Amino acid sequence: MVASLASTISSPDGPRAAGGWTVHLHASATSTNDLAAPLPGWHAVVADRQTGGRGRHRRSWVSDQGGLWLSAVLPTPGPAADWAILPLAAGWALRSALADLGVTDTRLRWPNDLMVGPAKLAGILVERFRADTAVVGLGLNLLNQPETHDPALAGQTVRLADLIAPVPVRSVVLDAILERLAHAQRLIADRSVADLLPTLNTAWTGARVAIEIDGRPAPLTGRLSAVDATGRLQLDADDGTRHHLSPLQVARLREIL
């Protein structure tokens, strides 16, 4: 059972803490990650829409009214290397939260997209603005229609409204996600990442991909086979070699369908 966070959600003028989180609600934001950057751990920013939402490599992200645009600040004590798996753990948290709400048949596209078939349901961007925290930015399509703002997205996205009925209200979805993010943070802090790996690996491995790597002239092609406790991707390449790749090495990953 997910405890309600309704009492924690307030205007930016007076957020109140409850259930371990303080949530700041904005009608509009350029980027919720930027607003969350100076905040301490266990604070989160939610906007009705973003005017400058971004993904990896600063690619633009349509963040129209009706979606969930969330940035959650997680404490990251200790060496940065201990938290390398956080982007993947955040994907696990999002997928698990939606499963709790009845959303099935989702998969992760390494390292930061939640997919239903070939269509994107959500994206994740983890940024480190300070040594002791990480901002987990998350964009989830609920009732919004991103293709009306960018026709190129037609057929490329899917919404929660396309998958389940009735669609849970945004505060319920927010509750579920924040609870799971907190659980993922605890597992990493307690060095219990191995508990995530079985579910995490079944969520995204098996796909055949082409991976562009910084400094390498040609993409590596092969099949994803695992992720380890440090967050490195294991690729069984078409030429019979095996590669272990840090997320920081990957410039682009493209699925070969």
FIKOLZA-1660 file (N, C-alpha, C; in steps of 0.1 Angstrom, whole numbers, plus 5000, padded with zeros to 4 digits):
% residues 257
   i   px   py   pz ch aa at
   1 5009 4988 5000  A  M  N
   1 5000 5000 5000  A  M CA
   1 5009 5012 5000  A  M  C
   2 5006 5021 4991  A  V  N
   2 5014 5034 4990  A  V CA
   2 5007 5044 4998  A  V  C
   3 5014 5050 5008  A  A  N
   3 5008 5061 5016  A  A CA
   3 5006 5073 5008  A  A  C
   4 4995 5080 5010  A  S  N
   4 4992 5092 5002  A  S CA
   4 5002 5103 5006  A  S  C
   5 5007 5110 4995  A  L  N
   5 5016 5122 4997  A  L CA
   5 5008 5135 4995  A  L  C
   6 4995 5134 4994  A  A  N
   6 4987 5146 4990  A  A CA
   6 4991 5158 5000  A  A  C
   7 4993 5155 5012  A  S  N
   7 4995 5166 5022  A  S CA
   7 5009 5172 5020  A  S  C
   8 5018 5165 5013  A  T  N
   8 5031 5171 5010  A  T CA
   8 5032 5180 4999  A  T  C
   9 5022 5180 4990  A  I  N
   9 5022 5188 4978  A  I CA
   9 5016 5201 4980  A  I  C
  10 5024 5212 4978  A  S  N
  10 5019 5225 4980  A  S CA
  10 5026 5234 4970  A  S  C
  11 5022 5247 4971  A  S  N
  11 5028 5257 4962  A  S CA
  11 5043 5259 4965  A  S  C
  12 5051 5264 4956  A  P  N
  12 5065 5267 4959  A  P CA
  12 5067 5276 4971  A  P  C
  13 5056 5284 4975  A  D  N
  13 5057 5293 4986  A  D CA
  13 5058 5287 5000  A  D  C
  14 5053 5274 5001  A  G  N
  14 5052 5268 5014  A  G CA
  14 5051 5253 5014  A  G  C
  15 5061 5246 5008  A  P  N
  15 5061 5232 5008  A  P CA
  15 5061 5226 5023  A  P  C
  16 5054 5215 5025  A  R  N
  16 5055 5209 5038  A  R CA
  16 5060 5195 5037  A  R  C
  17 5067 5190 5046  A  A  N
  17 5073 5177 5046  A  A CA
  17 5064 5167 5052  A  A  C
  18 5063 5155 5046  A  A  N
  18 5056 5144 5052  A  A CA
  18 5060 5132 5045  A  A  C
  19 5060 5120 5052  A  G  N
  19 5064 5108 5045  A  G CA
  19 5078 5108 5039  A  G  C
  20 5087 5116 5044  A  G  N
  20 5100 5116 5040  A  G CA
  20 5103 5125 5028  A  G  C
  21 5093 5131 5021  A  W  N
  21 5095 5139 5010  A  W CA
  21 5089 5153 5012  A  W  C
  22 5095 5163 5006  A  T  N
  22 5089 5176 5004  A  T CA
  22 5088 5179 4990  A  T  C
  23 5075 5181 4985  A  V  N
  23 5073 5183 4971  A  V CA
  23 5069 5197 4968  A  V  C
  24 5076 5203 4958  A  H  N
  24 5073 5217 4954  A  H CA
  24 5065 5216 4941  A  H  C
  25 5054 5222 4940  A  L  N
  25 5045 5222 4928  A  L CA
  25 5046 5235 4921  A  L  C
  26 5048 5234 4908  A  H  N
  26 5049 5246 4899  A  H CA
  26 5039 5244 4888  A  H  C
  27 5033 5255 4884  A  A  N
  27 5024 5255 4872  A  A CA
  27 5032 5253 4859  A  A  C
  28 5044 5260 4859  A  S  N
  28 5053 5259 4847  A  S CA
  28 5067 5261 4852  A  S  C
  29 5076 5254 4845  A  A  N
  29 5090 5255 4848  A  A CA
  29 5098 5253 4835  A  A  C
  30 5109 5260 4834  A  T  N
  30 5118 5257 4823  A  T CA
  30 5123 5243 4823  A  T  C
  31 5128 5239 4835  A  S  N
  31 5133 5225 4837  A  S CA
  31 5131 5222 4852  A  S  C
  32 5124 5211 4855  A  T  N
  32 5123 5208 4869  A  T CA
  32 5137 5203 4875  A  T  C
  33 5146 5198 4867  A  N  N
  33 5159 5194 4872  A  N CA
  33 5166 5207 4876  A  N  C
  34 5165 5217 4869  A  D  N
  34 5172 5230 4872  A  D CA
  34 5167 5235 4886  A  D  C
  35 5154 5235 4887  A  L  N
  35 5148 5239 4900  A  L CA
  35 5152 5230 4912  A  L  C
  36 5154 5218 4909  A  A  N
  36 5157 5208 4920  A  A CA
  36 5172 5209 4923  A  A  C
  37 5180 5214 4914  A  A  N
  37 5195 5213 4916  A  A CA
  37 5200 5218 4930  A  A  C
  38 5195 5229 4935  A  P  N
  38 5201 5234 4948  A  P CA
  38 5194 5228 4960  A  P  C
  39 5184 5220 4958  A  L  N
  39 5176 5215 4969  A  L CA
  39 5183 5203 4976  A  L  C
  40 5180 5201 4989  A  P  N
  40 5186 5190 4996  A  P CA
  40 5179 5177 4993  A  P  C
  41 5185 5166 4997  A  G  N
  41 5179 5153 4995  A  G CA
  41 5165 5152 5001  A  G  C
  42 5157 5144 4994  A  W  N
  42 5143 5141 4998  A  W CA
  42 5134 5153 4995  A  W  C
  43 5138 5162 4986  A  H  N
  43 5129 5172 4980  A  H CA
  43 5126 5168 4966  A  H  C
  44 5115 5172 4961  A  A  N
  44 5111 5169 4947  A  A CA
  44 5104 5181 4941  A  A  C
  45 5105 5183 4928  A  V  N
  45 5098 5194 4921  A  V CA
  45 5089 5187 4911  A  V  C
  46 5077 5192 4910  A  V  N
  46 5067 5188 4900  A  V CA
  46 5062 5200 4893  A  V  C
  47 5061 5199 4880  A  A  N
  47 5056 5210 4872  A  A CA
  47 5044 5205 4863  A  A  C
  48 5034 5213 4861  A  D  N
  48 5023 5210 4852  A  D CA
  48 5028 5209 4837  A  D  C
  49 5038 5217 4834  A  R  N
  49 5045 5217 4821  A  R CA
  49 5059 5222 4822  A  R  C
  50 5067 5218 4813  A  Q  N
  50 5081 5224 4812  A  Q CA
  50 5082 5231 4798  A  Q  C
  51 5089 5242 4798  A  T  N
  51 5092 5249 4786  A  T CA
  51 5105 5246 4780  A  T  C
  52 5114 5239 4788  A  G  N
  52 5127 5236 4783  A  G CA
  52 5132 5222 4788  A  G  C
  53 5122 5212 4788  A  G  N
  53 5125 5199 4792  A  G CA
  53 5136 5193 4783  A  G  C
  54 5145 5185 4789  A  R  N
  54 5156 5179 4782  A  R CA
  54 5158 5165 4786  A  R  C
  55 5164 5157 4777  A  G  N
  55 5169 5144 4779  A  G CA
  55 5184 5143 4779  A  G  C
  56 5189 5131 4776  A  R  N
  56 5203 5129 4775  A  R CA
  56 5209 5137 4764  A  R  C
  57 5221 5142 4765  A  H  N
  57 5228 5150 4755  A  H CA
  57 5220 5163 4752  A  H  C
  58 5212 5167 4762  A  R  N
  58 5204 5179 4760  A  R CA
  58 5194 5179 4749  A  R  C
  59 5190 5167 4745  A  R  N
  59 5179 5166 4735  A  R CA
  59 5166 5171 4741  A  R  C
  60 5158 5178 4733  A  S  N
  60 5146 5184 4739  A  S CA
  60 5136 5173 4742  A  S  C
  61 5127 5176 4752  A  W  N
  61 5117 5167 4756  A  W CA
  61 5104 5175 4757  A  W  C
  62 5094 5171 4749  A  V  N
  62 5081 5178 4749  A  V CA
  62 5074 5175 4763  A  V  C
  63 5071 5185 4770  A  S  N
  63 5066 5184 4784  A  S CA
  63 5053 5192 4785  A  S  C
  64 5042 5187 4778  A  D  N
  64 5030 5195 4778  A  D CA
  64 5021 5192 4789  A  D  C
  65 5011 5200 4791  A  Q  N
  65 5001 5198 4801  A  Q CA
  65 4995 5184 4801  A  Q  C
  66 4993 5178 4812  A  G  N
  66 4987 5165 4813  A  G CA
  66 4997 5154 4816  A  G  C
  67 5010 5157 4816  A  G  N
  67 5020 5147 4819  A  G CA
  67 5025 5149 4833  A  G  C
  68 5034 5140 4838  A  L  N
  68 5040 5141 4851  A  L CA
  68 5055 5145 4848  A  L  C
  69 5059 5157 4852  A  W  N
  69 5072 5162 4850  A  W CA
  69 5078 5164 4864  A  W  C
  70 5087 5155 4868  A  L  N
  70 5092 5153 4882  A  L CA
  70 5107 5153 4882  A  L  C
  71 5112 5159 4892  A  S  N
  71 5126 5158 4896  A  S CA
  71 5128 5156 4911  A  S  C
  72 5133 5144 4914  A  A  N
  72 5135 5140 4928  A  A CA
  72 5149 5140 4932  A  A  C
  73 5152 5146 4943  A  V  N
  73 5166 5148 4948  A  V CA
  73 5169 5136 4958  A  V  C
  74 5179 5128 4954  A  L  N
  74 5182 5117 4963  A  L CA
  74 5196 5119 4969  A  L  C
  75 5197 5116 4982  A  P  N
  75 5211 5116 4988  A  P CA
  75 5220 5106 4982  A  P  C
  76 5232 5109 4980  A  T  N
  76 5242 5100 4974  A  T CA
  76 5255 5100 4982  A  T  C
  77 5255 5095 4994  A  P  N
  77 5267 5095 5002  A  P CA
  77 5277 5086 4997  A  P  C
  78 5290 5090 5000  A  G  N
  78 5301 5081 4996  A  G CA
  78 5306 5084 4982  A  G  C
  79 5315 5076 4977  A  P  N
  79 5321 5078 4964  A  P CA
  79 5311 5078 4953  A  P  C
  80 5313 5086 4943  A  A  N
  80 5304 5087 4931  A  A CA
  80 5303 5074 4924  A  A  C
  81 5314 5066 4924  A  A  N
  81 5313 5053 4917  A  A CA
  81 5303 5044 4923  A  A  C
  82 5300 5045 4936  A  D  N
  82 5290 5037 4943  A  D CA
  82 5276 5039 4937  A  D  C
  83 5274 5051 4930  A  W  N
  83 5261 5055 4925  A  W CA
  83 5259 5054 4910  A  W  C
  84 5269 5048 4904  A  A  N
  84 5269 5047 4889  A  A CA
  84 5257 5040 4884  A  A  C
  85 5251 5031 4892  A  I  N
  85 5239 5023 4887  A  I CA
  85 5226 5031 4889  A  I  C
  86 5227 5043 4895  A  L  N
  86 5214 5050 4898  A  L CA
  86 5205 5052 4886  A  L  C
  87 5210 5056 4874  A  P  N
  87 5201 5058 4863  A  P CA
  87 5193 5045 4860  A  P  C
  88 5200 5034 4861  A  L  N
  88 5193 5021 4858  A  L CA
  88 5183 5018 4870  A  L  C
  89 5188 5020 4882  A  A  N
  89 5179 5018 4894  A  A CA
  89 5167 5027 4893  A  A  C
  90 5168 5039 4888  A  A  N
  90 5157 5048 4886  A  A CA
  90 5147 5042 4876  A  A  C
  91 5152 5036 4865  A  G  N
  91 5143 5029 4856  A  G CA
  91 5136 5018 4862  A  G  C
  92 5143 5010 4871  A  W  N
  92 5136 4999 4878  A  W CA
  92 5125 5005 4887  A  W  C
  93 5128 5016 4894  A  A  N
  93 5118 5022 4903  A  A CA
  93 5106 5026 4895  A  A  C
  94 5108 5033 4884  A  L  N
  94 5096 5037 4876  A  L CA
  94 5088 5026 4871  A  L  C
  95 5095 5016 4865  A  R  N
  95 5087 5004 4860  A  R CA
  95 5080 4997 4871  A  R  C
  96 5086 4996 4883  A  S  N
  96 5080 4989 4894  A  S CA
  96 5068 4997 4899  A  S  C
  97 5069 5010 4900  A  A  N
  97 5058 5018 4905  A  A CA
  97 5046 5017 4895  A  A  C
  98 5048 5017 4882  A  L  N
  98 5037 5016 4873  A  L CA
  98 5031 5002 4874  A  L  C
  99 5039 4992 4876  A  A  N
  99 5034 4978 4878  A  A CA
  99 5025 4977 4890  A  A  C
 100 5028 4984 4900  A  D  N
 100 5020 4985 4912  A  D CA
 100 5006 4991 4909  A  D  C
 101 5006 4999 4898  A  L  N
 101 4993 5006 4894  A  L CA
 101 4986 4998 4883  A  L  C
 102 4991 4987 4879  A  G  N
 102 4985 4978 4869  A  G CA
 102 4990 4980 4855  A  G  C
 103 5001 4987 4853  A  V  N
 103 5007 4989 4840  A  V CA
 103 5017 4977 4837  A  V  C
 104 5014 4969 4828  A  T  N
 104 5022 4958 4825  A  T CA
 104 5028 4959 4811  A  T  C
 105 5036 4950 4807  A  D  N
 105 5042 4949 4794  A  D CA
 105 5051 4961 4790  A  D  C
 106 5057 4967 4801  A  T  N
 106 5067 4978 4798  A  T CA
 106 5081 4971 4798  A  T  C
 107 5090 4978 4792  A  R  N
 107 5104 4974 4791  A  R CA
 107 5113 4986 4792  A  R  C
 108 5125 4984 4796  A  L  N
 108 5135 4995 4796  A  L CA
 108 5143 4995 4784  A  L  C
 109 5145 5007 4778  A  R  N
 109 5155 5008 4767  A  R CA
 109 5167 5015 4774  A  R  C
 110 5178 5008 4774  A  W  N
 110 5190 5012 4782  A  W CA
 110 5194 5025 4776  A  W  C
 111 5198 5035 4784  A  P  N
 111 5197 5035 4799  A  P CA
 111 5186 5042 4805  A  P  C
 112 5177 5049 4797  A  N  N
 112 5169 5059 4803  A  N CA
 112 5155 5060 4798  A  N  C
 113 5150 5051 4790  A  D  N
 113 5136 5051 4784  A  D CA
 113 5128 5040 4789  A  D  C
 114 5115 5043 4792  A  L  N
 114 5105 5032 4795  A  L CA
 114 5096 5031 4783  A  L  C
 115 5096 5019 4777  A  M  N
 115 5089 5017 4765  A  M CA
 115 5077 5007 4766  A  M  C
 116 5068 5008 4757  A  V  N
 116 5057 4998 4755  A  V CA
 116 5058 4995 4740  A  V  C
 117 5063 4983 4737  A  G  N
 117 5066 4980 4723  A  G CA
 117 5077 4990 4718  A  G  C
 118 5074 4996 4706  A  P  N
 118 5084 5006 4700  A  P CA
 118 5081 5020 4705  A  P  C
 119 5071 5022 4714  A  A  N
 119 5067 5036 4717  A  A CA
 119 5072 5039 4731  A  A  C
 120 5076 5052 4733  A  K  N
 120 5081 5057 4746  A  K CA
 120 5070 5062 4755  A  K  C
 121 5070 5056 4767  A  L  N
 121 5061 5061 4778  A  L CA
 121 5067 5071 4787  A  L  C
 122 5080 5069 4790  A  A  N
 122 5087 5078 4799  A  A CA
 122 5101 5079 4796  A  A  C
 123 5108 5089 4801  A  G  N
 123 5122 5091 4800  A  G CA
 123 5128 5095 4813  A  G  C
 124 5141 5092 4815  A  I  N
 124 5147 5095 4828  A  I CA
 124 5160 5102 4825  A  I  C
 125 5163 5113 4833  A  L  N
 125 5176 5120 4832  A  L CA
 125 5181 5122 4846  A  L  C
 126 5193 5116 4849  A  V  N
 126 5199 5117 4862  A  V CA
 126 5211 5127 4861  A  V  C
 127 5211 5137 4869  A  E  N
 127 5222 5147 4868  A  E CA
 127 5227 5150 4882  A  E  C
 128 5240 5152 4883  A  R  N
 128 5247 5154 4895  A  R CA
 128 5251 5169 4896  A  R  C
 129 5245 5177 4903  A  F  N
 129 5248 5191 4905  A  F CA
 129 5257 5193 4917  A  F  C
 130 5256 5184 4927  A  R  N
 130 5264 5184 4939  A  R CA
 130 5269 5170 4942  A  R  C
 131 5280 5170 4950  A  A  N
 131 5286 5157 4952  A  A CA
 131 5277 5148 4961  A  A  C
 132 5269 5154 4970  A  D  N
 132 5262 5146 4979  A  D CA
 132 5247 5142 4975  A  D  C
 133 5243 5147 4963  A  T  N
 133 5229 5144 4959  A  T CA
 133 5229 5141 4944  A  T  C
 134 5219 5135 4939  A  A  N
 134 5216 5133 4925  A  A CA
 134 5202 5137 4923  A  A  C
 135 5200 5144 4911  A  V  N
 135 5186 5147 4907  A  V CA
 135 5181 5137 4897  A  V  C
 136 5170 5130 4900  A  V  N
 136 5164 5121 4891  A  V CA
 136 5153 5128 4884  A  V  C
 137 5155 5132 4872  A  G  N
 137 5144 5138 4864  A  G CA
 137 5137 5128 4856  A  G  C
 138 5123 5129 4856  A  L  N
 138 5115 5119 4851  A  L CA
 138 5103 5125 4843  A  L  C
 139 5101 5122 4831  A  G  N
 139 5090 5127 4823  A  G CA
 139 5081 5115 4819  A  G  C
 140 5068 5115 4823  A  L  N
 140 5059 5104 4821  A  L CA
 140 5047 5109 4814  A  L  C
 141 5043 5103 4803  A  N  N
 141 5031 5107 4796  A  N CA
 141 5019 5101 4803  A  N  C
 142 5010 5109 4808  A  L  N
 142 4998 5105 4814  A  L CA
 142 4986 5107 4805  A  L  C
 143 4981 5119 4804  A  L  N
 143 4970 5123 4796  A  L CA
 143 4974 5132 4784  A  L  C
 144 4986 5136 4784  A  N  N
 144 4991 5146 4775  A  N CA
 144 4992 5140 4761  A  N  C
 145 4993 5149 4751  A  Q  N
 145 4994 5145 4737  A  Q CA
 145 5006 5151 4730  A  Q  C
 146 5018 5146 4733  A  P  N
 146 5030 5153 4728  A  P CA
 146 5031 5154 4712  A  P  C
 147 5024 5146 4705  A  E  N
 147 5024 5146 4691  A  E CA
 147 5017 5159 4685  A  E  C
 148 5008 5165 4693  A  T  N
 148 5002 5177 4689  A  T CA
 148 5011 5189 4689  A  T  C
 149 5022 5188 4697  A  H  N
 149 5032 5198 4698  A  H CA
 149 5044 5195 4689  A  H  C
 150 5046 5183 4686  A  D  N
 150 5057 5179 4677  A  D CA
 150 5052 5167 4668  A  D  C
 151 5047 5170 4656  A  P  N
 151 5041 5160 4647  A  P CA
 151 5051 5148 4645  A  P  C
 152 5064 5150 4646  A  A  N
 152 5073 5140 4644  A  A CA
 152 5072 5129 4654  A  A  C
 153 5065 5131 4665  A  L  N
 153 5064 5121 4676  A  L CA
 153 5052 5112 4674  A  L  C
 154 5044 5115 4663  A  A  N
 154 5032 5106 4660  A  A CA
 154 5037 5091 4659  A  A  C
 155 5031 5083 4667  A  G  N
 155 5034 5069 4667  A  G CA
 155 5046 5065 4674  A  G  C
 156 5053 5075 4680  A  Q  N
 156 5066 5073 4687  A  Q CA
 156 5064 5073 4702  A  Q  C
 157 5052 5077 4707  A  T  N
 157 5050 5078 4721  A  T CA
 157 5037 5071 4725  A  T  C
 158 5035 5068 4738  A  V  N
 158 5023 5062 4743  A  V CA
 158 5021 5069 4757  A  V  C
 159 5008 5069 4761  A  R  N
 159 5004 5075 4773  A  R CA
 159 4998 5065 4783  A  R  C
 160 4998 5068 4796  A  L  N
 160 4992 5059 4805  A  L CA
 160 4977 5057 4802  A  L  C
 161 4971 5068 4796  A  A  N
 161 4957 5067 4793  A  A CA
 161 4954 5057 4782  A  A  C
 162 4965 5053 4774  A  D  N
 162 4963 5043 4764  A  D CA
 162 4965 5029 4769  A  D  C
 163 4969 5028 4782  A  L  N
 163 4973 5015 4787  A  L CA
 163 4963 5010 4798  A  L  C
 164 4958 5019 4806  A  I  N
 164 4949 5015 4817  A  I CA
 164 4937 5025 4818  A  I  C
 165 4926 5020 4823  A  A  N
 165 4915 5028 4826  A  A CA
 165 4908 5024 4839  A  A  C
 166 4904 5033 4848  A  P  N
 166 4907 5047 4846  A  P CA
 166 4922 5050 4849  A  P  C
 167 4926 5062 4844  A  V  N
 167 4940 5066 4847  A  V CA
 167 4941 5071 4861  A  V  C
 168 4950 5066 4870  A  P  N
 168 4951 5072 4883  A  P CA
 168 4954 5087 4883  A  P  C
 169 4950 5094 4893  A  V  N
 169 4952 5108 4894  A  V CA
 169 4968 5110 4896  A  V  C
 170 4972 5122 4892  A  R  N
 170 4987 5124 4892  A  R CA
 170 4993 5122 4905  A  R  C
 171 4986 5126 4916  A  S  N
 171 4992 5124 4929  A  S CA
 171 4994 5110 4933  A  S  C
 172 4985 5101 4928  A  V  N
 172 4987 5087 4931  A  V CA
 172 4999 5081 4924  A  V  C
 173 5001 5085 4911  A  V  N
 173 5013 5081 4904  A  V CA
 173 5025 5086 4910  A  V  C
 174 5025 5099 4914  A  L  N
 174 5036 5105 4921  A  L CA
 174 5040 5097 4934  A  L  C
 175 5030 5094 4942  A  D  N
 175 5032 5086 4954  A  D CA
 175 5040 5073 4951  A  D  C
 176 5035 5066 4941  A  A  N
 176 5041 5053 4938  A  A CA
 176 5056 5054 4934  A  A  C
 177 5058 5064 4925  A  I  N
 177 5072 5066 4920  A  I CA
 177 5081 5071 4931  A  I  C
 178 5077 5080 4940  A  L  N
 178 5086 5085 4950  A  L CA
 178 5089 5074 4960  A  L  C
 179 5079 5065 4963  A  E  N
 179 5082 5054 4972  A  E CA
 179 5092 5045 4966  A  E  C
 180 5091 5041 4954  A  R  N
 180 5100 5032 4947  A  R CA
 180 5114 5038 4946  A  R  C
 181 5115 5051 4943  A  L  N
 181 5128 5058 4942  A  L CA
 181 5135 5057 4955  A  L  C
 182 5128 5060 4966  A  A  N
 182 5134 5059 4979  A  A CA
 182 5139 5045 4982  A  A  C
 183 5131 5035 4978  A  H  N
 183 5136 5021 4980  A  H CA
 183 5148 5018 4972  A  H  C
 184 5149 5023 4960  A  A  N
 184 5161 5021 4952  A  A CA
 184 5173 5028 4958  A  A  C
 185 5171 5040 4963  A  Q  N
 185 5182 5047 4970  A  Q CA
 185 5187 5039 4982  A  Q  C
 186 5178 5033 4990  A  R  N
 186 5182 5025 5001  A  R CA
 186 5190 5013 4997  A  R  C
 187 5186 5006 4987  A  L  N
 187 5193 4995 4982  A  L CA
 187 5208 4998 4978  A  L  C
 188 5209 5009 4971  A  I  N
 188 5223 5013 4967  A  I CA
 188 5231 5017 4979  A  I  C
 189 5225 5025 4988  A  A  N
 189 5232 5030 5000  A  A CA
 189 5236 5018 5009  A  A  C
 190 5228 5008 5009  A  D  N
 190 5231 4996 5017  A  D CA
 190 5239 4985 5010  A  D  C
 191 5244 4989 4998  A  R  N
 191 5252 4980 4990  A  R CA
 191 5244 4967 4987  A  R  C
 192 5231 4968 4984  A  S  N
 192 5223 4957 4981  A  S CA
 192 5218 4957 4967  A  S  C
 193 5226 4963 4958  A  V  N
 193 5221 4964 4944  A  V CA
 193 5218 4951 4938  A  V  C
 194 5225 4940 4942  A  A  N
 194 5222 4927 4937  A  A CA
 194 5208 4923 4938  A  A  C
 195 5201 4929 4947  A  D  N
 195 5186 4926 4948  A  D CA
 195 5178 4931 4937  A  D  C
 196 5184 4942 4930  A  L  N
 196 5177 4948 4918  A  L CA
 196 5179 4940 4905  A  L  C
 197 5191 4934 4905  A  L  N
 197 5196 4929 4892  A  L CA
 197 5187 4919 4885  A  L  C
 198 5181 4909 4891  A  P  N
 198 5173 4899 4884  A  P CA
 198 5161 4906 4877  A  P  C
 199 5154 4915 4884  A  T  N
 199 5143 4921 4878  A  T CA
 199 5147 4932 4868  A  T  C
 200 5158 4939 4871  A  L  N
 200 5163 4949 4862  A  L CA
 200 5167 4943 4848  A  L  C
 201 5175 4932 4849  A  N  N
 201 5180 4925 4837  A  N CA
 201 5169 4920 4828  A  N  C
 202 5158 4914 4834  A  T  N
 202 5147 4909 4826  A  T CA
 202 5139 4921 4820  A  T  C
 203 5141 4933 4825  A  A  N
 203 5133 4944 4820  A  A CA
 203 5138 4950 4806  A  A  C
 204 5151 4947 4803  A  W  N
 204 5156 4953 4791  A  W CA
 204 5166 4945 4783  A  W  C
 205 5171 4934 4789  A  T  N
 205 5181 4926 4781  A  T CA
 205 5174 4918 4770  A  T  C
 206 5183 4914 4761  A  G  N
 206 5178 4905 4750  A  G CA
 206 5177 4913 4737  A  G  C
 207 5176 4926 4737  A  A  N
 207 5174 4934 4725  A  A CA
 207 5187 4934 4717  A  A  C
 208 5186 4934 4704  A  R  N
 208 5198 4935 4695  A  R CA
 208 5199 4950 4692  A  R  C
 209 5211 4955 4694  A  V  N
 209 5214 4970 4694  A  V CA
 209 5226 4973 4686  A  V  C
 210 5227 4986 4682  A  A  N
 210 5239 4992 4677  A  A CA
 210 5242 5003 4686  A  A  C
 211 5255 5003 4691  A  I  N
 211 5259 5013 4702  A  I CA
 211 5270 5021 4696  A  I  C
 212 5268 5034 4696  A  E  N
 212 5278 5044 4692  A  E CA
 212 5286 5048 4705  A  E  C
 213 5299 5046 4704  A  I  N
 213 5308 5049 4716  A  I CA
 213 5317 5060 4712  A  I  C
 214 5318 5069 4722  A  D  N
 214 5327 5081 4720  A  D CA
 214 5341 5076 4717  A  D  C
 215 5347 5081 4706  A  G  N
 215 5361 5078 4702  A  G CA
 215 5362 5065 4693  A  G  C
 216 5351 5058 4691  A  R  N
 216 5351 5046 4682  A  R CA
 216 5345 5050 4669  A  R  C
 217 5352 5047 4658  A  P  N
 217 5346 5051 4645  A  P CA
 217 5334 5045 4640  A  P  C
 218 5332 5032 4644  A  A  N
 218 5320 5025 4639  A  A CA
 218 5312 5019 4651  A  A  C
 219 5299 5019 4650  A  P  N
 219 5291 5013 4662  A  P CA
 219 5294 4999 4664  A  P  C
 220 5292 4995 4677  A  L  N
 220 5292 4981 4681  A  L CA
 220 5278 4975 4679  A  L  C
 221 5277 4964 4673  A  T  N
 221 5264 4958 4672  A  T CA
 221 5264 4944 4679  A  T  C
 222 5253 4941 4685  A  G  N
 222 5252 4928 4692  A  G CA
 222 5240 4928 4701  A  G  C
 223 5240 4919 4711  A  R  N
 223 5228 4917 4719  A  R CA
 223 5231 4921 4734  A  R  C
 224 5222 4928 4740  A  L  N
 224 5224 4931 4754  A  L CA
 224 5222 4919 4762  A  L  C
 225 5231 4916 4772  A  S  N
 225 5229 4903 4779  A  S CA
 225 5228 4905 4794  A  S  C
 226 5233 4917 4800  A  A  N
 226 5232 4919 4814  A  A CA
 226 5237 4933 4818  A  A  C
 227 5234 4937 4830  A  V  N
 227 5240 4948 4836  A  V CA
 227 5245 4944 4849  A  V  C
 228 5257 4949 4853  A  D  N
 228 5263 4945 4866  A  D CA
 228 5260 4955 4877  A  D  C
 229 5265 4952 4889  A  A  N
 229 5262 4960 4900  A  A CA
 229 5267 4974 4900  A  A  C
 230 5277 4976 4891  A  T  N
 230 5282 4990 4889  A  T CA
 230 5275 4998 4879  A  T  C
 231 5266 4992 4872  A  G  N
 231 5258 4998 4862  A  G CA
 231 5264 4997 4848  A  G  C
 232 5274 4989 4846  A  R  N
 232 5280 4987 4833  A  R CA
 232 5271 4977 4825  A  R  C
 233 5271 4980 4812  A  L  N
 233 5263 4973 4803  A  L CA
 233 5271 4961 4797  A  L  C
 234 5266 4949 4796  A  Q  N
 234 5273 4938 4790  A  Q CA
 234 5267 4936 4776  A  Q  C
 235 5275 4937 4766  A  L  N
 235 5271 4935 4752  A  L CA
 235 5279 4923 4746  A  L  C
 236 5271 4914 4741  A  D  N
 236 5277 4902 4733  A  D CA
 236 5277 4907 4719  A  D  C
 237 5288 4911 4714  A  A  N
 237 5289 4916 4700  A  A CA
 237 5288 4906 4689  A  A  C
 238 5284 4910 4678  A  D  N
 238 5282 4901 4666  A  D CA
 238 5295 4894 4663  A  D  C
 239 5306 4900 4666  A  D  N
 239 5319 4893 4662  A  D CA
 239 5324 4883 4672  A  D  C
 240 5315 4880 4683  A  G  N
 240 5319 4871 4693  A  G CA
 240 5326 4876 4705  A  G  C
 241 5329 4889 4705  A  T  N
 241 5335 4895 4717  A  T CA
 241 5325 4900 4727  A  T  C
 242 5329 4902 4739  A  R  N
 242 5320 4907 4749  A  R CA
 242 5326 4920 4754  A  R  C
 243 5317 4930 4756  A  H  N
 243 5321 4943 4760  A  H CA
 243 5314 4947 4773  A  H  C
 244 5321 4954 4782  A  H  N
 244 5314 4959 4794  A  H CA
 244 5316 4974 4793  A  H  C
 245 5304 4981 4792  A  L  N
 245 5304 4995 4789  A  L CA
 245 5298 5004 4800  A  L  C
 246 5305 5014 4804  A  S  N
 246 5299 5024 4813  A  S CA
 246 5289 5032 4805  A  S  C
 247 5278 5036 4812  A  P  N
 247 5269 5045 4806  A  P CA
 247 5275 5058 4800  A  P  C
 248 5286 5062 4806  A  L  N
 248 5293 5075 4802  A  L CA
 248 5300 5073 4788  A  L  C
 249 5303 5060 4785  A  Q  N
 249 5309 5058 4772  A  Q CA
 249 5299 5058 4760  A  Q  C
 250 5287 5056 4763  A  V  N
 250 5277 5054 4752  A  V CA
 250 5272 5067 4748  A  V  C
 251 5274 5070 4735  A  A  N
 251 5269 5083 4729  A  A CA
 251 5255 5081 4725  A  A  C
 252 5252 5069 4719  A  R  N
 252 5238 5066 4715  A  R CA
 252 5236 5051 4714  A  R  C
 253 5224 5047 4718  A  L  N
 253 5221 5033 4716  A  L CA
 253 5208 5032 4708  A  L  C
 254 5209 5024 4697  A  R  N
 254 5197 5022 4688  A  R CA
 254 5194 5008 4687  A  R  C
 255 5181 5005 4690  A  E  N
 255 5176 4991 4688  A  E CA
 255 5175 4987 4674  A  E  C
 256 5179 4975 4671  A  I  N
 256 5177 4970 4657  A  I CA
 256 5165 4960 4658  A  I  C
 257 5154 4965 4652  A  L  N
 257 5142 4957 4653  A  L CA
 257 5141 4947 4641  A  L  C
% end
